[in-house]
Amino acid sequence: MTEHTSPETSVASFRSSLLKHLQFTAGKDPKHSTVFDWRIALSHTLRDHAVDPWFASTRRTWDEDRKRVYYLSMEFLIGRLTEDLAINLGLRDIAAEALESLGVDFETVASEEPDAALGNGGLGRLAACYLESMATVGCPAYGYGLRYEHGLFEQSFKDGRQQENPENWLAHGNPWDYARPETVYGVGFGGDVYEENGVLRWQPGTHVQAQAFDSPVVGYGGKWANTLRLWAATPNADLFDLGRFNSGDFAAAAEPEALARSLSRVLYPNDTTDGGKQLRLSQEYFLTSASVQDIVRRHLVNHDSLENLDAHVAIQMNDTHPAIAGPELIRILVDEHGFDFDRATDLSTLVLGYTNHTLLPEALERWTVGLMRNVLPRHLQIIERLDQKFVELQAGSHHPARLISGDQVNMGDLAFTTSHRVNGVSALHTELVRTELFPAHDALHPDRIVNITNGITPRRWLKLANPALADLITKTIGEGWETDLDRLRELEAHADDPAFLNAFAQTKLAAKERFSQWLKEEHDLDLPTNALVDSQVKRMHEYKRQLLNILWTIAHYQRIKRDPNAGWVPRVKIFAGKAAPSYHTAKDIIKLINDVAEVVNNDPETQHLLRIVFPPNYNVTMAEKLIPASDLSEQISTAGMEASGTGNMKFALNGALTIGTLDGANVEIREHVGADNFFLFGLTTEEVAQRRSQRGHSRAAIEKSQALQDILQAVAEGTFSPDEPYRFGQLVDNMWNSDWFLVASDFDDYDRAQQEVEEAYRDTARWNRMAVLNIARMGYFSSDRSVREYMTEVWGVESAL
Ligand code: 4GP
C-alpha cells in the first residue's frame, strides 16, 4: 500500500515510541503485555503524532484570527479511531511494520478498541464524516458533543428477539482525549426570572458543571487538525453530602451527585420518539450552554465586544437537538452583554445554521410549555417573544406558523427562525422541507433554505474499509483520489477491460472472505462467499421497509421450493440494525426476520441457494467489513420518507449495485451512476401521497398479487412460528388494513426489480461493469464536497490550506 509518510518517522523511531509507551503509559514489560496493553501503546504513539499538526492548526487559527465553525451535535458516531488516525497521518504501514518487528499484529491490536458509539444512526455518523472532512479540507472547526459514559446500547438476540445491554466504551479509559479540568462551565437549570434595574435576570435553581475533554481530529495527509470537544457532567464537590454519608445514609448522600451526572450518563437510545423528556431536554441544554459559553469566551479573548460575532463564528445545529442555541445566545447577548433584543436576535441568526434530517412528525422535537418553564424559564420568555415577532411578520396570514402552538414549543420552527440558513440533506428532501415542513417560513425567507446533499468520507469508507479495492484504484489511476474523489471517473476508461473487471471481482471476493471470517470469529455465523450478497443494514424502522425485504425473501424461498432446479442465483440476504427499545413494531420485524431465517437456513433443499444472516449489534466496525463484501444494496424506503441516506453512498462507492426507490439521495445517486446501473422500483413521492388517500389501497394491492397473498398466508398460518402460529397476526393485519408505508403497493414492482437483479448477476461481466461504473461515478458523494458547500453557502469560512 502506498501512502504519505512523514519523513521524520521511521519504523525504528515508531518502534521505540511504542516500547516507551508500553513501558511508561501501559506500565508493562513487552514479555507480559496483552493486546490491550499494545493498543494503549499504539494509540498513544499515534496520538503523539497528532499533536504537532493539531497545535500548528490551532495556533494559525488564533494568529490569523480566522472564522471558526462550531458543529453542535448530540451525536458523533465515531467508531474506532486507531486505523483511521494511522491512515490520515500516513503511518498505517509504518505502525504495522513496527508492531510486526515486535511480533504483534496491527489488525489484532486495532480491533481491540471499542467502538465509540455516541450516536444512533445516520445523523451521528454524518457528524463523524463531516469532522474528518473539515480537517481534511482545512476548515477551522470544533465539534461539540457530550461525552456519554454509555453509548448506544449493545444488541443481542434471545430467541430471535432484540435484547438491549448497556454499552461501556469508557470502561478502560479513552486514550484519544485530553481532560481539561480548567475548562469548566456552570450550566444552570430551573429557578426563577426576576427583574433588576429594568433588566431581566435568570437565577437558576441548580448548576451542573460541564468539563471539557478534547481529542485531535487529523485530516488526511496530516496538513490540518481540528478539535472534538466533548462535555462531561462533573458535579460540584458540594453535591456530595458528607454529613449524610457519615450518618450512614450512603445512597441519599450520593443522590444529588448521581442526578447531576446523569446528564452525560447515557446516549438517548431512541432516534424517533421521545420519553424521559426532562432528561433529554436537560442534556440538550447542557451541551448547548457549555458550548455557547465556550464560543463566547473564545471570541472575547481577541475581541472587545460581541458585535462582530458573525464575522468570526458560525454555529451549525445538527438537527433540532441543539436548537436552544438561539435563545441561549440571545439570552447571553441581552442579559449579560446589554444588547437590545432585536439586535441580539439578528446577530444570533447570522451566526446560526440548522440542518434538518427528518420529516417524520414523531421525530420533530416538541416540548411542552410547562416542561420548558420548569427547566429553562428565561429561555421560554425569549421563545415567547420570538413567537410574537414571528406572528407579526406573518400579518394577514389566516394560519400563521407558530413557535409555540397550544402548549407545545416547536423546536423545528424555533431553529428555523433563529438561523440564516436551513438545509435539507438531499435534493428531494430539501424540496419537501420547503413545501411540506416549513412553507410559511419559506414564504417569509425565500433564500434561507438551501440543499446540501450528504456525503461520506472516502478515507474511512473506501481506503480503510476496503484495502483491496483501494489498492486496485491506486494501481490503476494513481494516488490522490482520496482527497479528490471525482478522479474516480478515470476508472470508466477501464470498465470494458476484462482484466480490470476481473481484478475488481477479486477485490470483491477478498472483501467477502474477510467479512466471512470476521462473522465466524465474532458471531459464529457462516457466510458463503460464492453467493450474491444482498444487504440491508440501517436502523430498524417501518419506513425503511425491512418488512418488504423479508416478505420478498419468503416469496423467493417459496419459489425455490417449488422449482429447485430453475437455475437460481445463490443469495445471502443480510440484515443488520437496531430497533429503538420502545419501538414494538420494529422489534416484531426483527423477530420475523430471525424466525424466517431459522426455517430457511435449516431447509436442506434450499440451503445452498438461499441464506439469511442477521448478525446482532450493527455498528460502525461491522459496517466497515460488511459494506465492501456486498453486491446488492437495499435502499427501499417509502418514497418521501428517507431524508437522504448515507449507507446508500457507502455501498455504491464500494461497487454494490442499488435496488431502490426514488427516495432521499437515491435519486441523485441514480442520476450520477446512470439509470442503467441502478435497479429502480416503486411509487414516487407524489404517487405515495395519492395512494395513501385511496381507501383500501393495501387490500386492493394484495388482492392483485398472488405472490403477496401466498406470503401473508404462510406468515399468518405460523409457517415460521410453529410454536406460536399467531405471533405475527398484528403485522399481517396491518398489511391488509392500514399499511401506511405501502409495502403492499410496492411489492410487485420490487419483485420485478429483484428478477432483474437475478438476471443481471448471471452475466458476470455485465454485473462487474455496472459495479465499476458505480464506483467511478460516486465522486460527488464525498463529504469533502458537502463540507465545502457548507463553507461557502452556510458558514462563510475559508479553507486554511
Ligand atoms: C438521518 C436520516 O434518516 C437519513 O436519511 C440521513 O441520511 C441522516 O439523518 C443524515 O442526514 N436522521 C437521523 C435522525 O439520524 O435521528 O433523525
Boltz pocket constraint, residues with backbone or C-beta under 6 A from the ligand:
constraints:
  - pocket:
      binder: B
      contacts: [[A, 120], [A, 121], [A, 122], [A, 123], [A, 124], [A, 126], [A, 271], [A, 356], [A, 357], [A, 358], [A, 363], [A, 425], [A, 454], [A, 641], [A, 642], [A, 643], [A, 644], [A, 645], [A, 646], [A, 664]]
      max_distance: 6.0
